[in-house]
Amino acid sequence: MSVGIEDVAQKAGVSIATVSRVLADKPHVSQKARQAVLTAVHELGYRPNQAARNLRSQTSKRLGLLISDIQNPFFTVMARAVEDIAYEREYLVMLCNTDEDAQRESLYIDLMVSEQVAGVILSPIASTGEAVQQLTDAGIPVVLVDRHIPNAQFDSVVGENFNTTKRLILHLIEKGHKRIGAIIAAPSVSTGSERQEGYIQALYERGISFDPNLLLGGGPKAANGYELTQQLLGLPDPPTAIFSGNNLLTIGALRAIHNAGLSIPEQIALVAYDDMDWMFVMQPSLTVVSQPVYEMGKQAAQLMLQRIDEPQMHPVNIVLEPTILFRGSSGTKR
């Protein structure tokens, strides 16, 4: 039997009008009611009837944007770029924060399918492609941003990770460091795995043995950076330099280094992915990889609009080159 909007309302314990308002992404609905409706939609597998779906797909002027952490300035800048381009073409952007949670990502993808948005720009939380396939199966075009899915035929706009990380680690080696620690966020996704591979390759090219105790992976938050850095500093033979895989991890790493009473770069060097304004003004200023984040979001939105206009075009994969800003935190020759 098909599931109707009445079934969703009954399961969620709300009115049919509330369900309609939530599915239309309208305001004036409590967070509790909104979450109850989205959960009911997911559990019941609710879909609008095909006629209504087709009508919306012809007239929809909405794009979905699914990012992993709206509190991360990296994704805030990216969201602004997407919104700027969408506004020029009179599209509205439905912003969803997945928080690196598979269930939340699935709920939002269900909502995108139910609403039959014109397209979805997505930073996936896994490299399997299953969640993205649900969108394409429903006829919704997808552009992956920041992270890609290996061997998958989806449009994507990402930053280069492998060679940039390798250059950064080689820079530390040239400074005389041989025990270089690395803290990587989400090594299971493309950004994490590529940065991890770049780190290992740099050691290999300089004949430095890889020590798995020096390479730690975990969550992407500042608290994770603090815990991982503490682990590195607590080793019997701790690293003399640390590579941080994203800006939030760097905040945690700095706190751990400060709490340990170590000075940068005299006692430990620190280099990181992602530039933030305060990294330049702190003393010493941080050596970082500066990614063209706004450009990444801009090109992802432009590619999405092109895909909507030309649905039969071949998949497009854009790789943007970051810039390494060499500053004081990587130190002088040891």
WOZIGI-V381953 format. One record per residue. N is the residue number from 0. RES is the residue in three letters. PHI is phi in radians with two decimals (NA if undefined). OMEGA is omega in whole degrees, 0 to 359 (none if undefined). Layout:
n={N	N}
res={RES	RES}
phi={PHI	PHI}
omega={OMEGA	OMEGA}
This chain:
n={0	1	2	3	4	5	6	7	8	9	10	11	12	13	14	15	16	17	18	19	20	21	22	23	24	25	26	27	28	29	30	31	32	33	34	35	36	37	38	39	40	41	42	43	44	45	46	47	48	49	50	51	52	53	54	55	56	57	58	59	60	61	62	63	64	65	66	67	68	69	70	71	72	73	74	75	76	77	78	79	80	81	82	83	84	85	86	87	88	89	90	91	92	93	94	95	96	97	98	99	100	101	102	103	104	105	106	107	108	109	110	111	112	113	114	115	116	117	118	119	120	121	122	123	124	125	126	127	128	129	130	131	132	133	134	135	136	137	138	139	140	141	142	143	144	145	146	147	148	149	150	151	152	153	154	155	156	157	158	159	160	161	162	163	164	165	166	167	168	169	170	171	172	173	174	175	176	177	178	179	180	181	182	183	184	185	186	187	188	189	190	191	192	193	194	195	196	197	198	199	200	201	202	203	204	205	206	207	208	209	210	211	212	213	214	215	216	217	218	219	220	221	222	223	224	225	226	227	228	229	230	231	232	233	234	235	236	237	238	239	240	241	242	243	244	245	246	247	248	249	250	251	252	253	254	255	256	257	258	259	260	261	262	263	264	265	266	267	268	269	270	271	272	273	274	275	276	277	278	279	280	281	282	283	284	285	286	287	288	289	290	291	292	293	294	295	296	297	298	299	300	301	302	303	304	305	306	307	308	309	310	311	312	313	314	315	316	317	318	319	320	321	322	323	324	325	326	327	328	329	330	331	332	333}
res={MET	SER	VAL	GLY	ILE	GLU	ASP	VAL	ALA	GLN	LYS	ALA	GLY	VAL	SER	ILE	ALA	THR	VAL	SER	ARG	VAL	LEU	ALA	ASP	LYS	PRO	HIS	VAL	SER	GLN	LYS	ALA	ARG	GLN	ALA	VAL	LEU	THR	ALA	VAL	HIS	GLU	LEU	GLY	TYR	ARG	PRO	ASN	GLN	ALA	ALA	ARG	ASN	LEU	ARG	SER	GLN	THR	SER	LYS	ARG	LEU	GLY	LEU	LEU	ILE	SER	ASP	ILE	GLN	ASN	PRO	PHE	PHE	THR	VAL	MET	ALA	ARG	ALA	VAL	GLU	ASP	ILE	ALA	TYR	GLU	ARG	GLU	TYR	LEU	VAL	MET	LEU	CYS	ASN	THR	ASP	GLU	ASP	ALA	GLN	ARG	GLU	SER	LEU	TYR	ILE	ASP	LEU	MET	VAL	SER	GLU	GLN	VAL	ALA	GLY	VAL	ILE	LEU	SER	PRO	ILE	ALA	SER	THR	GLY	GLU	ALA	VAL	GLN	GLN	LEU	THR	ASP	ALA	GLY	ILE	PRO	VAL	VAL	LEU	VAL	ASP	ARG	HIS	ILE	PRO	ASN	ALA	GLN	PHE	ASP	SER	VAL	VAL	GLY	GLU	ASN	PHE	ASN	THR	THR	LYS	ARG	LEU	ILE	LEU	HIS	LEU	ILE	GLU	LYS	GLY	HIS	LYS	ARG	ILE	GLY	ALA	ILE	ILE	ALA	ALA	PRO	SER	VAL	SER	THR	GLY	SER	GLU	ARG	GLN	GLU	GLY	TYR	ILE	GLN	ALA	LEU	TYR	GLU	ARG	GLY	ILE	SER	PHE	ASP	PRO	ASN	LEU	LEU	LEU	GLY	GLY	GLY	PRO	LYS	ALA	ALA	ASN	GLY	TYR	GLU	LEU	THR	GLN	GLN	LEU	LEU	GLY	LEU	PRO	ASP	PRO	PRO	THR	ALA	ILE	PHE	SER	GLY	ASN	ASN	LEU	LEU	THR	ILE	GLY	ALA	LEU	ARG	ALA	ILE	HIS	ASN	ALA	GLY	LEU	SER	ILE	PRO	GLU	GLN	ILE	ALA	LEU	VAL	ALA	TYR	ASP	ASP	MET	ASP	TRP	MET	PHE	VAL	MET	GLN	PRO	SER	LEU	THR	VAL	VAL	SER	GLN	PRO	VAL	TYR	GLU	MET	GLY	LYS	GLN	ALA	ALA	GLN	LEU	MET	LEU	GLN	ARG	ILE	ASP	GLU	PRO	GLN	MET	HIS	PRO	VAL	ASN	ILE	VAL	LEU	GLU	PRO	THR	ILE	LEU	PHE	ARG	GLY	SER	SER	GLY	THR	LYS	ARG}
phi={NA	-1.29	-1.66	-1.84	-1.13	-1.13	-1.14	-1.11	-1.08	-1.15	-1.16	-1.41	1.27	-2.31	-1.40	-1.07	-1.07	-1.16	-1.04	-1.06	-1.15	-1.15	-1.18	-1.58	1.01	-1.64	-1.36	1.13	-2.24	-1.13	-1.06	-1.10	-1.17	-1.07	-1.16	-1.10	-1.17	-1.09	-1.14	-1.11	-1.02	-1.16	-1.21	-1.53	1.19	-1.17	-2.38	-1.14	-1.18	-1.08	-1.10	-1.14	-1.09	-1.11	-1.07	-1.14	-1.14	-1.41	-2.06	-1.09	-2.17	-2.17	-2.01	-1.62	-2.25	-1.88	-2.10	-1.54	-2.83	-1.19	-1.36	-1.40	-0.95	-0.99	-1.35	-1.11	-1.12	-1.08	-1.08	-1.08	-1.12	-1.07	-1.12	-1.05	-1.21	-1.09	-1.07	-1.07	-1.76	1.11	-1.76	-1.68	-1.97	-1.65	-1.60	-2.20	-1.83	-1.42	0.98	1.00	-1.98	-1.11	-1.16	-1.16	-1.04	-1.10	-1.07	-1.22	-1.14	-1.00	-1.14	-1.06	-1.18	-1.07	-1.46	0.85	-1.09	-1.22	-3.08	-2.28	-1.77	-2.40	-1.80	-1.19	-1.63	-2.50	-1.72	-1.39	1.52	-1.12	-1.13	-1.18	-1.07	-1.07	-1.22	-1.15	-1.10	-1.54	1.42	-1.73	-1.17	-2.27	-2.16	-1.48	-2.30	1.26	-2.09	-2.06	-1.99	-0.97	1.09	-1.85	-1.66	-2.16	-1.09	-2.68	-2.32	-2.37	-1.65	-1.30	-2.06	-1.09	-1.17	-1.14	-1.11	-1.04	-1.08	-1.17	-1.22	-1.06	-1.05	-1.16	-1.11	-1.12	-1.37	1.84	-1.45	-2.09	-1.83	-1.98	-1.49	-2.46	-2.06	-2.09	-1.51	0.81	-1.10	-1.41	-1.78	-1.07	-1.06	-1.16	-1.16	-1.20	-1.21	-1.11	-1.13	-1.13	-1.08	-1.15	-1.10	-1.08	-1.09	-1.05	-1.16	-1.83	1.21	-1.73	-1.12	-1.37	-1.89	-1.07	-1.20	-1.62	-1.98	-2.11	-2.06	-3.06	-1.24	-1.66	-1.53	-1.07	-1.07	-1.15	-1.08	-1.13	-1.14	-1.16	-1.18	-1.01	-1.09	-1.12	-1.21	-1.54	-1.18	-0.97	-2.16	-1.23	-1.23	-1.68	-2.62	-2.32	-1.81	-1.83	-1.44	-2.81	-1.16	-1.24	-1.03	-1.10	-1.03	-1.14	-1.10	-1.07	-1.15	-1.15	-1.13	-1.10	-1.12	-1.42	1.29	-1.68	-1.75	-1.86	-1.73	-1.03	-1.79	-2.73	-1.59	-2.48	-2.28	-2.64	-1.58	1.43	-1.68	-2.34	-0.94	-1.23	-1.19	-1.41	-1.50	-1.19	-2.05	-1.30	-1.19	-1.52	-1.31	-2.44	-1.65	-1.69	-1.61	-1.38	-1.15	-1.06	-1.10	-1.09	-1.15	-1.07	-1.21	-1.12	-1.18	-1.12	-1.15	-1.08	-1.14	-1.16	-1.11	-1.13	-1.30	-2.23	-1.08	-1.63	-1.21	-1.18	-0.99	-2.00	-2.13	-1.89	-2.04	-1.72	-1.54	-1.37	-2.14	-1.61	-1.81	-1.42	-2.29	-1.27	-1.24	-1.50	1.39	-1.85	-0.97	-1.55}
omega={179	180	181	180	177	179	178	181	181	181	181	181	180	179	176	179	179	178	180	181	179	182	177	179	179	182	176	172	181	180	180	180	180	181	179	179	181	178	179	178	181	184	181	183	184	173	174	179	189	181	179	180	181	179	180	183	179	188	185	174	180	174	172	175	181	179	189	181	182	179	178	181	177	183	176	178	180	180	179	180	179	181	180	181	179	181	180	181	178	172	172	181	174	184	179	181	184	178	179	183	185	181	179	178	180	179	181	176	175	180	179	179	181	181	181	178	183	180	181	171	194	168	190	180	178	183	184	179	183	181	181	181	178	179	181	177	179	178	181	179	184	169	177	181	182	180	177	178	184	175	179	184	177	171	180	173	185	172	176	186	189	184	180	177	180	179	181	179	176	176	178	179	178	176	177	181	177	174	184	177	178	173	188	176	174	180	179	178	190	181	181	182	180	177	176	179	178	177	182	181	179	178	181	183	179	175	179	181	178	177	182	178	182	180	184	178	179	179	187	187	179	179	177	178	179	182	181	179	175	179	180	182	181	179	177	176	187	180	174	178	180	172	179	188	172	188	180	175	181	177	178	180	179	180	180	179	178	181	179	179	181	178	178	0	187	183	176	177	180	173	190	170	176	179	173	187	185	181	179	186	179	180	352	178	188	168	188	167	179	181	177	191	180	179	178	178	179	182	177	179	179	179	178	180	176	179	178	180	183	186	184	182	181	179	181	179	183	178	181	183	175	177	175	178	183	183	190	189	178	169	177	180	179	none}
